[in-house]
Amino acid sequence: MKTHSCAAPTGVFTFNCNSRDFVVQQKDVAYFHPSTTNEGQYFVMMQNGKQYRAENLVEITRMIGPSETISVRKKL
């Protein structure tokens, strides 16, 4: 019997802040929440304490299997 193993899902967040594009690893994000005053903006807090006011926040999750790679892109 052949068994297959899958790598743990990996993911990144992409966003714009102050006219700059950012790509950060999910594991480096402490938390994020939507702005209560500006629709479409999020506050992103990093594990290292950096904070961003993000626009166009997108979560991209990738799962790599034995014969395929699946990417899921979700605009938040």
C-alpha positions in Angstrom: 0.0 0.0 0.0 1.3 3.4 -1.0 0.9 6.3 1.3 1.1 9.9 0.3 2.1 12.8 2.5 1.0 16.4 2.1 3.0 19.4 3.2 1.4 21.7 5.7 -0.5 24.5 4.0 1.5 27.6 3.6 0.1 31.1 3.1 0.8 34.7 2.6 -1.1 38.0 2.8 -0.7 40.6 0.1 -1.8 44.2 0.6 -1.0 47.9 -0.3 0.0 50.4 2.3 1.1 54.0 1.5 1.3 53.2 -2.2 3.6 50.3 -1.6 2.9 46.6 -2.2 3.6 44.1 0.6 3.7 40.3 0.8 4.0 38.8 4.3 4.0 35.2 5.6 0.8 34.2 7.5 3.0 33.0 10.4 4.4 36.6 10.8 1.0 38.2 11.2 -0.2 38.4 14.8 -3.7 39.5 13.9 -5.7 41.8 11.6 -9.1 43.4 11.8 -11.2 45.7 9.6 -11.1 49.5 10.0 -14.2 50.9 11.6 -13.8 54.2 9.9 -12.5 53.4 6.4 -14.3 50.7 4.4 -12.0 48.3 2.6 -9.0 49.0 5.0 -7.6 46.6 7.6 -5.2 47.1 10.5 -2.5 44.4 10.3 -0.3 43.8 13.3 2.8 41.8 12.8 4.5 39.4 15.3 7.4 41.9 15.6 5.1 44.8 16.5 5.0 46.6 13.1 1.5 47.8 12.2 0.1 48.5 8.7 -3.1 50.2 7.5 -3.7 47.8 4.6 -5.8 48.2 1.5 -6.7 45.4 -0.9 -5.9 42.7 1.7 -5.8 39.2 0.0 -5.0 35.9 1.7 -3.3 33.3 -0.5 -3.1 29.7 0.9 -1.2 27.0 -1.0 -1.4 23.3 -0.3 1.1 21.0 -2.0 0.1 17.4 -2.5 1.8 14.5 -4.1 0.8 15.3 -7.6 -0.7 18.8 -7.5 -0.5 22.2 -6.0 -3.7 24.0 -4.9 -3.8 27.7 -4.4 -6.7 29.5 -2.8 -6.9 33.3 -3.1 -9.4 35.1 -0.9 -9.9 38.9 -1.0 -10.8 40.0 2.5 
